[in-house]
Amino acid sequence: MQKEYKFNVADLDSQLPVLLKNGVTELTIHDNAVASDKNKLMKLIKLLAAKAPDLFVSIYADAAVIDREVVMAASGIFCSFDIPLKVSSKGGKILFDKKFYANKAKLLNDFGLVFGFILYYAETPSDGDTLKQFMDRIDFAANQYPNHLEFPQTEDAEIEANVTGIFSAKDIRYARDLAFACKTFYSCGRAVPWFNSVLYPLRIYPSRFFADFAEWQRCNNCDFKSGFNPDAEKHDSIEKMQLLFLEQKFEEKNKRELYTLVQDIVKVNGAMSRLAGENIESTVETSYHPDDLFGPESMDLEAFCENVCMEHCEVRIFAGEEGPEYSV
């Protein structure tokens, strides 16, 4: 079956029946005219709601057009928003409005909508961007709980990063490897449910964590230059990488006593994601009860370990009538 279809958004109305007939279950819409025009975006959402409510659609959209009306409408379809984190330049300095993007992320999170951020390094206009500022943008982005973080420059050789006096070729290589590590660990690793809570006791910024993981990838021949393709890997393979690296980091930071809990959290959330994404049911052995692992207590790992008793469990993750369920 043909895997990729390309057509203008204007033709979507007539093409939707063809796509559905051919068994297409996912669609990516990247149209700058729709992305920057709220009325066109609303028209698109209403079309999808009427004719293809079960089709998963990734929609490229500027943060400026995302408001409560758009989010409420999008709640009626199966979608994800891909939002570029844009910067501006003034007086040779990069300006990035964290409050603006944080408010948009909060709105999407409040409605339970899936979204991701798109980031660039040696950003255009590039005369004021630095490696530190790029890393700051990663730190900010990861703290907003996006489902995924994308870096087009690591995937498309035609999108160049510009060397400047304050963003050297060495910096660009470092940023590229960091971005690739982030894509592997966070996005392909489906880490959003647990990433910030697991990172907190390590007392390390996300960008530094991903930089360390990039070094780990180099040592294990699965970095950008090796030709490793995280998109082509099964999720459980990336999960094994995550656990190996996390065990190393918790030992390095003298937090070894928390690793058993970390392992449980990563494994049960990974099993849930594979059920949702690939319809794979599984049984996971844990050292804590899943009611606790999926509860709010797991947001604070140190308090969890102090107050929750261990209980060896075999947790079955399966598809219930109303979605993913688990039993012990």
C-alpha positions as CSV (number, residue, x, y, z in Angstrom):
1,M,0.0,0.0,0.0
2,Q,1.2,3.5,-0.8
3,K,2.6,5.0,2.4
4,E,2.9,8.7,1.5
5,Y,0.4,11.0,-0.2
6,K,1.1,14.6,-1.1
7,F,-1.5,17.2,-2.0
8,N,-2.6,20.8,-1.3
9,V,-4.7,21.5,1.8
10,A,-7.2,23.0,-0.6
11,D,-7.8,19.5,-2.0
12,L,-8.2,17.9,1.5
13,D,-12.0,17.8,1.3
14,S,-12.0,15.8,-1.8
15,Q,-9.0,13.7,-0.8
16,L,-10.2,12.6,2.6
17,P,-12.5,9.8,1.3
18,V,-9.6,8.5,-0.8
19,L,-7.3,8.4,2.2
20,L,-9.8,6.7,4.4
21,K,-10.6,4.2,1.7
22,N,-6.9,3.3,1.3
23,G,-6.6,2.7,5.1
24,V,-4.6,5.8,6.0
25,T,-4.7,6.3,9.7
26,E,-2.2,9.2,10.1
27,L,-1.9,12.5,8.3
28,T,0.6,15.4,8.6
29,I,-0.6,18.8,7.5
30,H,2.2,21.4,7.1
31,D,0.9,24.4,5.3
32,N,2.2,27.9,6.3
33,A,-1.1,29.5,5.2
34,V,-3.1,27.4,7.6
35,A,-0.5,27.6,10.3
36,S,-0.7,31.4,10.5
37,D,-4.4,31.9,9.9
38,K,-6.8,31.1,12.7
39,N,-9.9,31.1,10.4
40,K,-8.2,28.6,8.0
41,L,-7.1,26.5,10.9
42,M,-10.6,26.4,12.4
43,K,-12.1,25.5,9.0
44,L,-9.6,22.6,8.8
45,I,-10.5,21.3,12.2
46,K,-14.2,21.5,11.5
47,L,-13.7,19.5,8.2
48,L,-11.7,16.8,10.1
49,A,-14.3,16.6,12.8
50,A,-17.1,16.2,10.3
51,K,-15.4,13.7,7.9
52,A,-12.5,12.0,9.7
53,P,-12.8,12.3,13.5
54,D,-10.8,9.0,14.0
55,L,-7.9,10.0,11.6
56,F,-4.8,11.1,13.6
57,V,-3.6,14.4,12.2
58,S,-0.4,16.3,13.0
59,I,-1.0,20.0,12.4
60,Y,1.8,22.5,12.0
61,A,0.5,25.7,13.7
62,D,2.0,29.0,14.9
63,A,1.5,29.5,18.7
64,A,-0.1,32.9,17.9
65,V,-3.2,31.2,16.4
66,I,-3.8,28.8,19.2
67,D,-6.3,30.1,21.6
68,R,-9.2,28.7,23.7
69,E,-11.6,28.5,20.7
70,V,-9.1,26.6,18.6
71,V,-8.2,24.2,21.5
72,M,-11.9,23.5,22.3
73,A,-12.5,22.7,18.6
74,A,-9.4,20.5,18.4
75,S,-10.7,18.5,21.4
76,G,-13.2,17.0,19.0
77,I,-10.6,15.4,16.7
78,F,-7.7,13.1,17.1
79,C,-4.7,15.4,16.6
80,S,-1.4,16.8,17.6
81,F,-0.1,20.4,17.2
82,D,3.5,20.9,16.0
83,I,4.5,24.4,17.2
84,P,7.7,26.2,16.2
85,L,9.5,28.0,19.0
86,K,10.2,31.2,17.2
87,V,12.7,33.9,18.2
88,S,13.2,37.5,17.1
89,S,16.3,39.7,17.0
90,K,16.8,43.2,18.4
91,G,20.1,45.0,18.6
92,G,22.0,41.8,17.6
93,K,20.4,39.8,20.4
94,I,18.0,36.9,20.3
95,L,14.6,37.5,22.0
96,F,12.5,34.5,23.1
97,D,9.2,35.1,24.8
98,K,9.0,32.3,27.4
99,K,5.8,33.6,29.0
100,F,4.0,33.6,25.7
101,Y,4.8,30.0,24.9
102,A,4.3,28.8,28.5
103,N,0.8,30.1,28.4
104,K,0.1,28.3,25.1
105,A,1.5,25.1,26.5
106,K,-0.6,25.4,29.7
107,L,-3.8,25.9,27.6
108,L,-3.0,22.8,25.5
109,N,-2.1,20.7,28.6
110,D,-5.3,21.9,30.5
111,F,-7.4,20.5,27.6
112,G,-5.3,17.3,27.4
113,L,-4.2,17.9,23.8
114,V,-1.1,16.4,22.4
115,F,1.5,18.9,21.1
116,G,5.2,19.1,20.3
117,F,7.7,21.9,19.8
118,I,10.0,22.5,16.8
119,L,13.4,24.0,17.6
120,Y,16.3,25.3,15.6
121,Y,19.9,26.0,16.6
122,A,22.0,28.9,15.2
123,E,18.5,30.3,14.8
124,T,17.4,32.6,12.0
125,P,18.0,35.5,12.5
126,S,21.3,33.9,13.6
127,D,23.4,36.9,14.3
128,G,22.5,36.8,18.0
129,D,22.0,33.2,18.8
130,T,24.4,31.2,20.9
131,L,24.8,27.6,22.0
132,K,23.8,28.6,25.5
133,Q,20.6,30.2,24.3
134,F,19.7,27.1,22.3
135,M,20.2,25.0,25.4
136,D,18.1,27.4,27.4
137,R,15.3,26.9,24.8
138,I,15.6,23.1,25.2
139,D,15.4,23.5,29.0
140,F,12.3,25.7,28.6
141,A,10.6,23.4,26.1
142,A,11.1,20.2,28.1
143,N,9.6,21.8,31.2
144,Q,6.3,22.5,29.3
145,Y,5.6,18.7,28.9
146,P,5.5,18.5,25.1
147,N,4.8,15.1,23.7
148,H,7.8,15.4,21.4
149,L,10.6,17.8,20.5
150,E,11.7,18.0,16.8
151,F,14.9,19.5,15.3
152,P,14.5,19.8,11.5
153,Q,18.2,20.6,11.0
154,T,19.1,17.1,12.2
155,E,16.8,15.5,9.7
156,D,17.1,17.6,6.6
157,A,20.5,18.5,5.2
158,E,19.0,21.3,3.2
159,I,18.1,23.3,6.4
160,E,21.5,24.8,7.2
161,A,22.7,26.2,10.5
162,N,24.8,29.4,10.0
163,V,28.2,29.7,11.5
164,T,28.7,33.1,13.2
165,G,31.2,34.7,15.5
166,I,29.3,33.6,18.5
167,F,27.9,30.2,17.2
168,S,31.0,28.3,15.9
169,A,31.1,25.2,13.7
170,K,32.1,23.3,16.8
171,D,29.0,24.7,18.6
172,I,26.8,23.6,15.7
173,R,28.1,20.1,15.9
174,Y,27.5,20.0,19.6
175,A,24.0,21.4,19.2
176,R,23.3,18.8,16.4
177,D,24.4,15.9,18.6
178,L,22.4,17.3,21.6
179,A,19.3,17.6,19.4
180,F,19.7,14.1,18.1
181,A,20.1,12.8,21.7
182,C,16.9,14.6,22.7
183,K,15.0,13.2,19.8
184,T,16.2,9.7,20.6
185,F,15.7,9.8,24.4
186,Y,12.7,12.1,24.7
187,S,10.6,11.9,21.5
188,C,11.3,8.4,20.3
189,G,11.6,7.2,23.9
190,R,8.1,8.6,24.7
191,A,9.5,10.1,27.9
192,V,7.0,12.9,28.4
193,P,5.0,11.3,31.3
194,W,8.0,10.8,33.5
195,F,10.9,12.8,32.2
196,N,10.7,15.9,34.5
197,S,10.0,13.9,37.7
198,V,12.9,11.5,36.9
199,L,15.2,14.3,36.1
200,Y,14.5,16.4,39.2
201,P,16.5,14.4,41.8
202,L,19.5,14.4,39.5
203,R,19.6,18.2,39.8
204,I,20.5,18.6,36.2
205,Y,19.1,20.7,33.4
206,P,17.4,18.8,30.5
207,S,20.0,20.2,28.0
208,R,22.9,19.0,30.1
209,F,21.2,15.6,30.5
210,F,20.8,15.3,26.7
211,A,24.4,16.4,26.1
212,D,25.5,13.6,28.4
213,F,23.3,11.2,26.6
214,A,24.8,12.3,23.3
215,E,28.2,11.3,24.7
216,W,26.8,8.0,25.8
217,Q,25.5,7.5,22.3
218,R,28.9,8.2,20.8
219,C,30.5,5.6,23.1
220,N,27.9,3.1,22.1
221,N,27.9,3.7,18.4
222,C,24.4,4.9,18.1
223,D,24.9,8.7,17.7
224,F,24.1,10.9,14.7
225,K,27.3,10.2,12.8
226,S,26.9,6.4,13.2
227,G,23.8,6.4,11.1
228,F,21.6,5.3,13.9
229,N,17.9,6.0,13.1
230,P,15.8,6.2,16.3
231,D,12.6,6.5,14.2
232,A,13.3,3.0,12.8
233,E,13.9,1.4,16.3
234,K,11.2,-0.4,18.2
235,H,10.2,1.5,21.3
236,D,11.3,-1.3,23.7
237,S,14.8,-1.1,22.2
238,I,15.1,2.6,23.0
239,E,13.6,1.9,26.5
240,K,16.6,-0.4,27.2
241,M,18.9,2.4,26.2
242,Q,17.1,4.8,28.5
243,L,17.3,2.5,31.4
244,L,21.0,1.8,30.9
245,F,21.8,5.5,30.8
246,L,19.5,6.4,33.7
247,E,21.1,3.7,35.9
248,Q,24.5,5.3,35.1
249,K,23.3,8.8,35.9
250,F,21.7,7.9,39.2
251,E,24.8,6.1,40.3
252,E,27.0,9.0,39.2
253,K,24.8,11.4,41.2
254,N,24.8,9.1,44.3
255,K,21.1,8.5,43.9
256,R,21.3,4.7,43.3
257,E,18.6,4.1,45.9
258,L,16.0,5.7,43.6
259,Y,16.8,3.7,40.5
260,T,14.5,0.8,41.3
261,L,11.6,3.2,41.3
262,V,12.9,4.9,38.1
263,Q,13.0,1.5,36.4
264,D,9.4,0.7,37.4
265,I,8.1,4.1,36.2
266,V,9.9,3.9,32.9
267,K,8.8,0.3,32.3
268,V,5.1,0.7,33.1
269,N,4.7,3.9,31.2
270,G,6.6,2.3,28.3
271,A,4.2,-0.6,28.3
272,M,1.3,1.7,28.3
273,S,2.7,3.7,25.3
274,R,3.2,0.5,23.3
275,L,-0.3,-0.6,24.0
276,A,-1.6,2.8,22.8
277,G,0.7,3.1,19.9
278,E,1.2,-0.5,18.6
279,N,-1.6,-2.3,20.4
280,I,0.9,-4.5,22.1
281,E,-0.3,-6.0,25.4
282,S,2.4,-7.0,27.9
283,T,3.2,-8.0,31.5
284,V,5.8,-6.0,33.4
285,E,7.4,-7.0,36.7
286,T,7.7,-4.1,39.2
287,S,9.0,-3.6,42.7
288,Y,6.1,-1.2,43.6
289,H,2.3,-1.5,43.1
290,P,1.1,0.1,39.9
291,D,-1.6,2.1,41.8
292,D,1.3,3.9,43.4
293,L,3.4,4.1,40.2
294,F,0.6,5.7,38.3
295,G,-0.5,7.9,41.2
296,P,0.6,11.5,42.0
297,E,3.1,10.2,44.6
298,S,5.4,9.2,41.8
299,M,6.0,12.9,40.8
300,D,8.3,13.2,43.8
301,L,10.7,10.2,43.6
302,E,12.5,10.9,46.9
303,A,9.3,11.3,48.9
304,F,7.9,8.2,47.2
305,C,10.8,6.0,48.3
306,E,10.5,7.3,51.8
307,N,6.8,6.8,52.2
308,V,5.7,3.9,49.9
309,C,6.5,0.3,50.6
310,M,7.9,-2.0,48.0
311,E,5.5,-4.7,46.7
312,H,6.7,-7.1,43.9
313,C,4.0,-7.2,41.2
314,E,3.4,-8.7,37.8
315,V,1.4,-6.0,36.1
316,R,-0.6,-6.9,33.0
317,I,-1.1,-4.0,30.6
318,F,-4.1,-4.6,28.3
319,A,-6.8,-2.9,26.2
320,G,-10.0,-2.3,28.1
321,E,-13.4,-1.2,26.8
322,E,-12.6,2.4,27.5
323,G,-8.8,2.4,26.8
324,P,-5.6,1.1,28.4
325,E,-6.0,-0.7,31.7
326,Y,-3.8,-2.7,34.0
327,S,-4.3,-5.5,36.5
328,V,-2.0,-7.2,39.1
